[in-house]
Amino acid sequence: MNTLAARAQEFSRALELSAGVIDPAELPSLRAVAARAQERSRLSAEHTVVALAGATGTGKSSLFNRIVGVDAARTSAQRPTTERPLAAVAETAQLADGSRELLNWLGVQERHELEVGRRRPDGLVLLDLPDHDSVVVDHRARADHVTERADVLVWVTNPQKYADGLLHTHYLSESLHPEGTVIVALNQIDRLTAQERTAVTDDLSRLLEQEGVTAQVLAISALTGEGVPELERQITRAVLHRETATAAIVNQVRASAHHLLELLPPAGETRRSLGGAREELTTALSVAAGVPLVVSAVRDATRRDAALKTGWPALRWVSRLRADPLRTLGLRAPTHRASEVEHELQRSSVPSASPSSRAAVQSATREYIGRASTALGERGSERLSETVVTDSGALIEAVDAHIVRSVPRRSARWWTVVSVLQWLLFAGAVTGGLWLLGLFVLDLLRIPSDTFTVPIDLGVPVPLPTLLLIGGVGAGLLVAGVARLAARATAARFARRTERELRRGIEQVAAAAVFAPVDHELATIAAAREAATAAAE
């Protein structure tokens, strides 16, 4: 990632995703860096802002006038002298619009025009800032505002104030400006002997090295002009190398992105590694919602339905005397076509979850969130625990509603075949019975009739009506017995299928209520880390 705009965009995205994950107190300063970066990326890249900053009485304004060549900045023995930033701009007409927008962003209203030349390259914006230790709070705020946004900083100090604690601890050591964009100008060296100059310069360099500050130290005199040409060459070099125009803010973004990575939870559990906790929660929900009871009811209801379909027709009324297990639980579909609203409002009659079952659901939910707590961070874990764990009752209700919608009324194809066969056998038995009844009536009335008989293997003649009656009843009862055995296997198969389907549905309910919020939080944190890493590279 090479451009400031791209870094600023990724960093802003990382901050947006991190809201609610990191400490809110950290966000304002990070967002300020992102805002500055986005603003600077939209401004002129052809200008380089060089700011002269320093304490009261160090001679910033005098040095500013020496570089500019005219008395543009007011100098006086009265302190503070500089009340607001003053700009000296060297630019061609083509860059004029860019400098106006840039100075408005910096909050600089006063400007002095410079001719573009060898000592004043095109695109130079030189600023004289208020004193950073001014007794006027507004002056210090203006100085800090520009200091944070300048591309090149020239810290002006003098032999009396070069070891100032505020300069070193608050500004130089905490500066986010990269190497080559910070210059420490030791002013007023005309007041020192050659030996004193060497001693002060060496001591200043030692202090900067101890604090880990990478800055070039130049000994100058704004009064005599000694060392000022070298300072001008350094400024010119920075302006001619346009990459320094964004180096400072890029470094701020990178440092802030690294800090954000430290604030974000470390990479931890993934969805795959949470599989065991998902399984535990699904099982706990299944038990709490009475899935074992529902599966048992499906098994018993299937056997009852099979008996009603395949049993001996004359005895099927016995099976109807048995209560329908699914209807008892409120899971048998109504005879009329329920509207969508009625369907949503329908609730099963499965016994409510026991306190121990609800506690098991809460425990499994808390365990799932706990497994992901490392990757979620403290705030994410607490937020999810408050919104998910405490709502186990609603979770169980959602599972119950799913059960109401999901338990189907199943039937096997072979039931129809057996039912047709049973009715044929029943019809034969009824025919034989009616036939025998008719023969009995004719005999009772002494009305002659032909007798129809059929021989069997034993040679005993059996009347055809008797064969139809006995054969129909016997075969029907035999088929009913075989069908009852087959229905047991069918009921077991339907029960297993129902259990699988209900479990998948419960997983979907749990996914929407528990897994999805956790996964979303993990994905958000991962995306924030990815964006912050891209901004920090």
C-alpha positions as a printed NumPy array, in Angstrom:
array([[  0.   ,   0.   ,   0.   ],
       [  1.814,   3.123,  -1.251],
       [ -0.659,   6.019,  -1.297],
       [ -1.789,   8.06 ,   1.666],
       [ -5.374,   7.897,   0.423],
       [ -5.336,   4.093,   0.462],
       [ -3.841,   3.959,   3.949],
       [ -6.316,   6.51 ,   5.236],
       [ -9.212,   4.567,   3.746],
       [ -8.089,   1.265,   5.277],
       [ -7.409,   2.863,   8.649],
       [-10.821,   4.562,   8.688],
       [-12.432,   1.237,   7.797],
       [-10.513,  -0.482,  10.603],
       [-11.726,   2.137,  13.092],
       [-15.316,   1.803,  11.907],
       [-15.167,  -1.958,  12.41 ],
       [-13.446,  -1.578,  15.783],
       [-16.18 ,   0.577,  17.315],
       [-17.668,  -1.444,  20.146],
       [-14.64 ,  -3.738,  20.267],
       [-11.938,  -1.51 ,  21.712],
       [-12.081,   0.955,  24.584],
       [-14.218,   3.943,  23.442],
       [-11.745,   6.297,  25.097],
       [ -9.151,   5.294,  22.479],
       [-11.341,   6.173,  19.495],
       [-11.265,   9.996,  19.463],
       [ -7.485,  10.3  ,  19.055],
       [ -7.39 ,   7.503,  16.461],
       [-10.283,   9.01 ,  14.523],
       [ -8.526,  12.374,  14.587],
       [ -5.496,  10.799,  12.873],
       [ -7.764,   9.123,  10.303],
       [ -9.596,  12.393,   9.638],
       [ -6.328,  14.274,   9.189],
       [ -5.029,  11.617,   6.824],
       [ -8.186,  11.64 ,   4.737],
       [ -8.208,  15.416,   4.613],
       [ -4.506,  15.611,   3.708],
       [ -4.913,  12.961,   1.01 ],
       [ -7.54 ,  15.134,  -0.663],
       [ -5.361,  18.251,  -0.559],
       [ -2.527,  19.37 ,  -2.813],
       [  0.344,  16.914,  -3.013],
       [  2.444,  19.573,  -4.752],
       [  2.895,  21.635,  -1.586],
       [  5.18 ,  20.893,   1.356],
       [  4.287,  22.439,   4.708],
       [  7.384,  23.423,   6.708],
       [  6.535,  24.658,  10.207],
       [  8.837,  26.651,  12.481],
       [  7.884,  25.673,  16.045],
       [  9.429,  26.379,  19.395],
       [  9.198,  27.978,  22.802],
       [  8.843,  31.608,  23.724],
       [ 11.918,  33.712,  23.005],
       [ 13.759,  31.168,  20.867],
       [ 13.645,  33.436,  17.806],
       [ 11.2  ,  31.632,  15.518],
       [  9.837,  34.816,  14.   ],
       [ 13.312,  36.247,  13.486],
       [ 14.375,  33.05 ,  11.734],
       [ 11.148,  33.14 ,   9.662],
       [ 11.954,  36.692,   8.528],
       [ 15.565,  35.733,   7.748],
       [ 14.412,  32.847,   5.5  ],
       [ 11.619,  34.859,   3.872],
       [ 13.897,  37.855,   3.315],
       [ 11.471,  40.48 ,   4.64 ],
       [ 10.021,  41.362,   8.029],
       [  6.801,  39.46 ,   7.47 ],
       [  6.548,  38.199,  11.048],
       [  6.323,  40.657,  13.937],
       [  9.192,  40.436,  16.432],
       [  9.269,  42.105,  19.824],
       [ 10.64 ,  41.784,  23.318],
       [  7.037,  41.464,  24.5  ],
       [  5.91 ,  37.826,  24.858],
       [  4.13 ,  36.114,  23.264],
       [  4.736,  37.783,  19.938],
       [  3.171,  35.356,  17.426],
       [ -0.54 ,  35.008,  18.163],
       [ -1.595,  32.967,  15.136],
       [  0.19 ,  31.021,  12.397],
       [  1.653,  33.029,   9.533],
       [  2.379,  31.485,   6.149],
       [  4.928,  32.385,   3.483],
       [  4.056,  30.642,   0.232],
       [  6.274,  30.2  ,  -2.813],
       [  4.273,  28.848,  -5.738],
       [  3.48 ,  29.313,  -9.385],
       [  0.005,  30.321, -10.5  ],
       [ -0.883,  26.715, -11.322],
       [ -0.592,  25.737,  -7.626],
       [ -2.464,  28.711,  -6.148],
       [ -5.781,  26.904,  -5.651],
       [ -4.063,  24.047,  -3.851],
       [ -2.319,  26.294,  -1.321],
       [ -5.52 ,  28.136,  -0.422],
       [ -7.303,  24.859,   0.308],
       [ -4.294,  23.562,   2.229],
       [ -4.003,  26.671,   4.427],
       [ -7.729,  26.596,   5.16 ],
       [ -7.32 ,  23.004,   6.334],
       [ -4.409,  24.065,   8.56 ],
       [ -6.395,  26.977,   9.943],
       [ -3.862,  29.569,   8.676],
       [ -5.435,  32.827,   7.574],
       [ -2.451,  35.171,   7.171],
       [ -0.073,  34.586,   4.289],
       [  2.844,  36.269,   2.573],
       [  3.66 ,  35.603,  -1.053],
       [  7.224,  34.649,  -2.049],
       [  8.822,  34.545,  -5.457],
       [  9.756,  31.088,  -6.616],
       [ 13.521,  30.739,  -6.888],
       [ 16.507,  28.596,  -6.01 ],
       [ 16.139,  29.264,  -2.287],
       [ 12.356,  29.142,  -2.419],
       [ 11.243,  26.155,  -4.527],
       [  7.785,  25.95 ,  -6.042],
       [  5.322,  24.505,  -3.539],
       [  7.002,  25.721,  -0.32 ],
       [  4.615,  26.662,   2.485],
       [  6.657,  28.053,   5.398],
       [  4.781,  28.627,   8.661],
       [  5.658,  30.668,  11.721],
       [  3.73 ,  29.129,  14.64 ],
       [  2.69 ,  30.528,  18.019],
       [  4.843,  29.477,  20.979],
       [  4.132,  25.932,  22.132],
       [  4.662,  27.063,  25.757],
       [  2.606,  30.224,  25.448],
       [  0.673,  31.354,  28.514],
       [ -2.298,  31.857,  26.205],
       [ -4.061,  28.507,  25.846],
       [ -5.507,  29.406,  22.444],
       [ -2.009,  30.107,  21.1  ],
       [ -0.764,  26.678,  22.211],
       [ -3.797,  24.975,  20.663],
       [ -3.145,  26.67 ,  17.309],
       [  0.498,  25.648,  17.411],
       [ -0.33 ,  22.023,  18.233],
       [ -2.988,  21.908,  15.509],
       [ -0.462,  22.802,  12.809],
       [  2.43 ,  20.863,  14.35 ],
       [  0.483,  17.612,  14.038],
       [ -0.284,  18.311,  10.397],
       [  2.959,  19.77 ,   9.075],
       [  5.06 ,  17.782,   6.596],
       [  8.42 ,  19.055,   7.885],
       [  9.022,  20.378,  11.398],
       [ 11.8  ,  22.785,  12.312],
       [ 12.008,  22.958,  16.114],
       [ 13.706,  26.231,  17.011],
       [ 15.44 ,  26.372,  20.389],
       [ 18.352,  28.249,  21.937],
       [ 21.193,  27.558,  24.392],
       [ 18.969,  28.467,  27.339],
       [ 16.012,  26.226,  26.388],
       [ 17.437,  23.339,  24.364],
       [ 16.972,  20.948,  27.311],
       [ 13.404,  22.107,  28.017],
       [ 11.436,  19.147,  29.38 ],
       [  8.199,  20.079,  27.58 ],
       [  9.966,  20.195,  24.226],
       [ 11.616,  16.812,  24.671],
       [  8.956,  14.779,  26.49 ],
       [  5.766,  16.131,  24.9  ],
       [  6.871,  17.049,  21.404],
       [ 10.15 ,  15.551,  20.207],
       [  9.924,  12.117,  21.878],
       [  6.233,  11.725,  20.937],
       [  6.585,  13.02 ,  17.409],
       [  5.266,  10.692,  14.706],
       [  7.196,  12.434,  11.945],
       [  9.517,  10.058,  10.078],
       [ 13.245,  10.38 ,   9.669],
       [ 14.308,  13.317,   7.517],
       [ 11.263,  15.461,   8.334],
       [ 12.366,  16.835,  11.73 ],
       [ 15.136,  19.436,  12.128],
       [ 16.252,  20.937,  15.435],
       [ 17.625,  24.432,  14.866],
       [ 19.814,  25.626,  17.772],
       [ 19.385,  29.404,  17.393],
       [ 21.348,  32.308,  18.92 ],
       [ 24.726,  30.56 ,  18.734],
       [ 26.263,  33.976,  18.078],
       [ 26.071,  34.446,  21.847],
       [ 28.374,  31.457,  22.478],
       [ 32.074,  30.896,  22.151],
       [ 33.289,  28.182,  19.801],
       [ 33.906,  25.837,  22.745],
       [ 30.437,  26.523,  24.173],
       [ 28.824,  25.923,  20.789],
       [ 30.415,  22.5  ,  20.535],
       [ 29.437,  21.581,  24.084],
       [ 25.788,  22.69 ,  23.689],
       [ 25.393,  21.058,  20.27 ],
       [ 26.893,  17.79 ,  21.486],
       [ 24.679,  17.805,  24.58 ],
       [ 21.561,  18.441,  22.504],
       [ 22.473,  15.572,  20.152],
       [ 23.028,  13.321,  23.158],
       [ 19.594,  14.147,  24.589],
       [ 17.896,  13.407,  21.279],
       [ 19.74 ,  10.103,  20.947],
       [ 18.753,   9.048,  24.468],
       [ 15.108,   9.736,  23.654],
       [ 15.284,   7.818,  20.386],
       [ 14.544,  10.941,  18.347],
       [ 15.911,  10.94 ,  14.81 ],
       [ 16.482,  14.597,  13.949],
       [ 19.224,  16.662,  12.377],
       [ 20.753,  19.337,  14.641],
       [ 21.792,  22.613,  13.006],
       [ 23.565,  25.442,  14.837],
       [ 22.267,  28.756,  13.476],
       [ 21.912,  32.434,  14.207],
       [ 18.868,  34.258,  12.892],
       [ 20.611,  37.512,  13.812],
       [ 23.865,  37.011,  11.862],
       [ 22.588,  34.459,   9.332],
       [ 25.145,  31.854,  10.372],
       [ 23.928,  28.321,   9.569],
       [ 20.723,  29.611,   7.954],
       [ 21.819,  28.702,   4.386],
       [ 22.255,  25.069,   5.485],
       [ 18.776,  25.139,   7.017],
       [ 17.399,  26.567,   3.769],
       [ 19.12 ,  23.786,   1.808],
       [ 17.528,  21.174,   4.058],
       [ 14.109,  22.765,   3.567],
       [ 14.628,  22.999,  -0.182],
       [ 15.686,  19.371,  -0.333],
       [ 12.509,  18.372,   1.513],
       [ 10.344,  20.397,  -0.865],
       [ 12.046,  19.022,  -3.976],
       [ 11.467,  15.47 ,  -2.717],
       [  7.695,  15.531,  -2.908],
       [  7.313,  12.273,  -0.997],
       [  8.055,  14.148,   2.226],
       [  4.801,  16.033,   1.736],
       [  2.897,  12.989,   2.936],
       [  5.59 ,  11.099,   4.855],
       [  4.667,  12.61 ,   8.215],
       [  0.962,  11.847,   8.051],
       [  1.667,   8.392,   6.614],
       [  3.869,   7.714,   9.608],
       [  1.105,   8.884,  11.932],
       [ -1.365,   6.544,  10.253],
       [  1.064,   3.622,  10.463],
       [  1.813,   4.243,  14.132],
       [ -1.891,   4.602,  14.937],
       [ -2.698,   1.438,  12.98 ],
       [ -0.063,  -0.472,  14.962],
       [ -1.593,   0.87 ,  18.157],
       [ -5.049,  -0.222,  16.982],
       [ -3.73 ,  -3.73 ,  16.341],
       [ -2.524,  -3.842,  19.931],
       [ -5.976,  -2.801,  21.146],
       [ -7.86 ,  -5.349,  19.04 ],
       [ -8.315,  -8.891,  20.403],
       [ -5.721, -11.331,  19.071],
       [ -6.615, -13.838,  16.396],
       [ -8.216, -16.759,  18.203],
       [-10.979, -19.313,  17.767],
       [-12.475, -19.88 ,  14.34 ],
       [-15.844, -21.315,  13.423],
       [-14.322, -24.725,  12.789],
       [-12.61 , -24.848,  16.164],
       [-15.93 , -23.998,  17.859],
       [-17.65 , -27.086,  16.45 ],
       [-17.681, -28.962,  19.753],
       [-19.364, -26.084,  21.58 ],
       [-21.945, -25.814,  18.785],
       [-22.765, -29.478,  19.163],
       [-23.215, -29.105,  22.918],
       [-25.57 , -26.159,  22.529],
       [-27.631, -27.94 ,  19.867],
       [-27.967, -30.974,  22.135],
       [-28.972, -28.837,  25.117],
       [-31.612, -27.062,  23.028],
       [-32.919, -30.377,  21.738],
       [-33.403, -31.68 ,  25.265],
       [-34.895, -28.412,  26.551],
       [-37.377, -28.239,  23.668],
       [-38.467, -31.867,  24.213],
       [-37.115, -33.276,  20.972],
       [-36.713, -36.797,  22.481],
       [-40.407, -36.682,  23.447],
       [-41.358, -35.49 ,  19.951],
       [-39.288, -38.229,  18.31 ],
       [-40.986, -40.839,  20.524],
       [-44.368, -39.376,  19.585],
       [-43.485, -39.611,  15.891],
       [-42.574, -43.276,  16.376],
       [-45.848, -44.079,  18.187],
       [-47.964, -41.968,  15.829],
       [-46.447, -43.716,  12.825],
       [-47.358, -47.131,  14.229],
       [-50.886, -45.883,  14.966],
       [-51.251, -44.441,  11.444],
       [-49.93 , -47.669,   9.95 ],
       [-52.5  , -49.698,  11.917],
       [-55.28 , -47.418,  10.683],
       [-54.093, -47.938,   7.106],
       [-53.059, -51.575,   7.065],
       [-55.043, -53.177,   9.895],
       [-58.048, -55.478,   9.4  ],
       [-60.786, -52.991,   8.384],
       [-63.316, -54.434,  10.805],
       [-60.938, -53.855,  13.738],
       [-59.416, -50.472,  12.802],
       [-61.788, -48.722,  15.194],
       [-59.736, -50.216,  18.011],
       [-56.659, -48.239,  16.856],
       [-58.748, -45.073,  16.754],
       [-59.464, -45.472,  20.425],
       [-55.787, -44.828,  21.109],
       [-54.904, -41.116,  21.397],
       [-52.814, -39.634,  18.588],
       [-49.422, -38.825,  20.261],
       [-48.666, -35.98 ,  17.847],
       [-52.097, -34.418,  18.243],
       [-51.697, -34.673,  22.016],
       [-48.489, -32.639,  21.707],
       [-50.167, -30.132,  19.395],
       [-47.996, -31.244,  16.481],
       [-50.613, -32.792,  14.224],
       [-51.563, -30.413,  11.444],
       [-55.154, -29.094,  11.729],
       [-57.769, -30.36 ,   9.325],
       [-58.316, -26.926,   7.794],
       [-55.634, -24.949,   5.982],
       [-54.204, -22.607,   8.597],
       [-53.254, -19.111,   7.609],
       [-49.659, -18.023,   7.884],
       [-50.43 , -15.948,  10.979],
       [-52.208, -18.854,  12.664],
       [-49.295, -21.091,  11.814],
       [-46.829, -18.67 ,  13.378],
       [-48.934, -18.328,  16.53 ],
       [-49.407, -22.052,  16.928],
       [-47.48 , -23.563,  19.817],
       [-46.845, -27.151,  20.723],
       [-48.089, -28.825,  23.895],
       [-44.651, -30.21 ,  24.662],
       [-44.028, -29.755,  28.391],
       [-42.117, -26.57 ,  29.189],
       [-38.394, -26.888,  29.655],
       [-37.386, -27.703,  33.19 ],
       [-35.163, -25.299,  35.131],
       [-32.278, -27.715,  34.731],
       [-32.794, -27.809,  30.942],
       [-32.88 , -24.019,  30.732],
       [-29.743, -23.87 ,  32.848],
       [-28.091, -26.357,  30.493],
       [-28.954, -24.121,  27.514],
       [-27.533, -21.077,  29.278],
       [-24.428, -23.01 ,  30.259],
       [-23.892, -24.294,  26.696],
       [-24.432, -20.791,  25.269],
       [-22.01 , -19.303,  27.772],
       [-19.509, -22.049,  26.985],
       [-19.753, -21.282,  23.271],
       [-19.139, -17.593,  23.815],
       [-16.402, -18.437,  26.318],
       [-14.581, -20.552,  23.724],
       [-14.488, -17.521,  21.439],
       [-13.756, -14.977,  24.199],
       [-10.078, -14.657,  23.298],
       [-10.892, -13.62 ,  19.753],
       [-13.967, -11.626,  20.798],
       [-12.189,  -9.562,  23.402],
       [-13.576,  -8.499,  26.762],
       [-16.128,  -6.053,  25.391],
       [-17.408,  -8.375,  22.696],
       [-17.792, -11.251,  25.144],
       [-19.648,  -9.106,  27.661],
       [-21.983,  -7.676,  25.033],
       [-22.86 , -11.07 ,  23.593],
       [-23.275, -12.574,  27.041],
       [-25.781,  -9.874,  27.932],
       [-27.817, -10.143,  24.728],
       [-27.604, -13.896,  24.033],
       [-27.029, -15.874,  27.226],
       [-29.801, -14.17 ,  29.188],
       [-32.331, -14.846,  26.42 ],
       [-32.355, -18.649,  26.636],
       [-36.147, -18.657,  27.136],
       [-36.734, -16.934,  23.803],
       [-34.276, -19.329,  22.204],
       [-36.217, -22.353,  23.468],
       [-39.48 , -20.736,  22.278],
       [-37.981, -20.293,  18.81 ],
       [-37.013, -23.966,  18.752],
       [-40.559, -24.927,  19.803],
       [-41.996, -22.829,  16.97 ],
       [-39.655, -24.584,  14.564],
       [-40.814, -27.992,  15.826],
       [-44.452, -26.996,  15.234],
       [-43.641, -26.064,  11.65 ],
       [-41.295, -28.944,  10.947],
       [-42.903, -32.194,  12.189],
       [-44.532, -33.672,   9.061],
       [-47.313, -36.224,   8.783],
       [-45.478, -39.118,   7.18 ],
       [-46.822, -42.222,   5.43 ],
       [-45.199, -45.138,   3.607],
       [-46.126, -46.161,   0.094],
       [-46.542, -49.759,   1.076],
       [-49.398, -48.76 ,   3.388],
       [-51.565, -47.992,   0.36 ],
       [-50.779, -51.331,  -1.266],
       [-51.577, -53.231,   1.923],
       [-54.697, -51.166,   2.468],
       [-56.014, -52.087,  -0.991],
       [-55.24 , -55.761,  -0.323],
       [-57.006, -55.595,   3.042],
       [-60.106, -54.088,   1.531],
       [-60.141, -56.792,  -1.163],
       [-59.863, -59.486,   1.502],
       [-62.51 , -57.749,   3.567],
       [-64.778, -57.547,   0.55 ],
       [-64.292, -61.299,  -0.04 ],
       [-65.125, -62.081,   3.569],
       [-68.208, -59.865,   3.478],
       [-69.277, -61.468,   0.22 ],
       [-68.868, -64.957,   1.707],
       [-70.729, -63.96 ,   4.834],
       [-73.626, -62.444,   2.927],
       [-73.713, -65.471,   0.672],
       [-73.954, -67.86 ,   3.609],
       [-76.607, -65.652,   5.167],
       [-78.614, -65.814,   1.978],
       [-78.343, -69.601,   1.804],
       [-79.468, -69.8  ,   5.423],
       [-82.521, -67.708,   4.72 ],
       [-83.437, -69.805,   1.666],
       [-83.063, -72.979,   3.687],
       [-85.134, -71.534,   6.473],
       [-87.92 , -70.734,   4.062],
       [-87.662, -74.205,   2.48 ],
       [-86.766, -72.701,  -0.852],
       [-84.671, -75.133,  -2.937],
       [-81.273, -73.806,  -4.033],
       [-78.211, -75.186,  -5.697],
       [-75.266, -75.695,  -3.444],
       [-71.895, -74.499,  -4.74 ],
       [-68.94 , -76.317,  -3.285],
       [-65.253, -76.526,  -4.101],
       [-62.975, -79.434,  -3.186],
       [-59.762, -78.922,  -1.169],
       [-56.636, -81.115,  -0.971],
       [-58.178, -83.263,   1.824],
       [-61.069, -84.015,  -0.37 ],
       [-63.547, -82.474,   2.057],
       [-66.056, -80.373,   0.17 ],
       [-66.091, -76.731,   1.424],
       [-68.784, -74.352,   0.275],
       [-67.421, -71.426,  -1.699],
       [-69.123, -68.868,   0.552],
       [-67.497, -70.419,   3.588],
       [-64.113, -70.354,   1.864],
       [-64.538, -66.656,   1.06 ],
       [-65.554, -65.827,   4.616],
       [-62.895, -67.83 ,   6.446],
       [-60.172, -67.109,   3.906],
       [-60.904, -63.377,   3.833],
       [-60.883, -63.025,   7.61 ],
       [-57.862, -65.251,   8.17 ],
       [-55.775, -63.711,   5.406],
       [-56.726, -60.194,   6.535],
       [-55.666, -60.874,  10.096],
       [-52.422, -62.454,   8.883],
       [-51.641, -59.448,   6.64 ],
       [-52.433, -57.095,   9.525],
       [-49.986, -58.962,  11.763],
       [-47.189, -58.824,   9.187],
       [-47.946, -55.153,   8.523],
       [-47.719, -54.412,  12.246],
       [-44.18 , -55.846,  12.33 ],
       [-43.225, -53.875,   9.216],
       [-44.725, -50.72 ,  10.732],
       [-42.323, -50.96 ,  13.668],
       [-39.348, -50.723,  11.309],
       [-40.996, -47.895,   9.364],
       [-41.775, -46.003,  12.578],
       [-38.166, -46.341,  13.734],
       [-36.928, -45.027,  10.373],
       [-39.356, -42.077,  10.45 ],
       [-38.289, -41.276,  14.017],
       [-34.603, -41.197,  13.071],
       [-35.323, -38.995,  10.058],
       [-37.439, -36.634,  12.147],
       [-34.688, -36.384,  14.747],
       [-32.123, -35.484,  12.081],
       [-34.394, -32.892,  10.523],
       [-35.303, -31.35 ,  13.858],
       [-31.663, -31.219,  14.865],
       [-30.744, -29.448,  11.617],
       [-33.562, -27.002,  12.227],
       [-32.45 , -26.412,  15.804],
       [-28.932, -25.74 ,  14.532],
       [-30.414, -23.111,  12.205],
       [-32.335, -21.51 ,  15.062],
       [-29.217, -21.535,  17.245],
       [-27.185, -20.169,  14.337],
       [-29.514, -17.198,  13.956],
       [-29.688, -16.485,  17.702],
       [-26.186, -17.429,  18.914],
       [-23.775, -18.634,  16.259],
       [-24.45 , -15.808,  13.787],
       [-23.851, -12.968,  16.309],
       [-20.611, -14.601,  17.437],
       [-19.525, -15.314,  13.861],
       [-20.401, -11.751,  12.865],
       [-18.364, -10.376,  15.756],
       [-15.399, -12.601,  14.888],
       [-15.646, -11.645,  11.214],
       [-15.828,  -7.957,  12.133],
       [-12.744,  -8.181,  14.327],
       [-10.883, -10.159,  11.659],
       [-11.797,  -7.541,   9.049],
       [-10.684,  -4.767,  11.411],
       [ -7.338,  -6.495,  11.955],
       [ -6.927,  -6.993,   8.22 ],
       [ -7.655,  -3.325,   7.472],
       [ -5.412,  -2.126,  10.313],
       [ -2.616,  -4.411,   9.121],
       [ -2.935,  -3.008,   5.598],
       [ -2.751,   0.537,   6.98 ],
       [  0.259,  -0.318,   9.158],
       [  2.376,  -1.912,   6.434]])
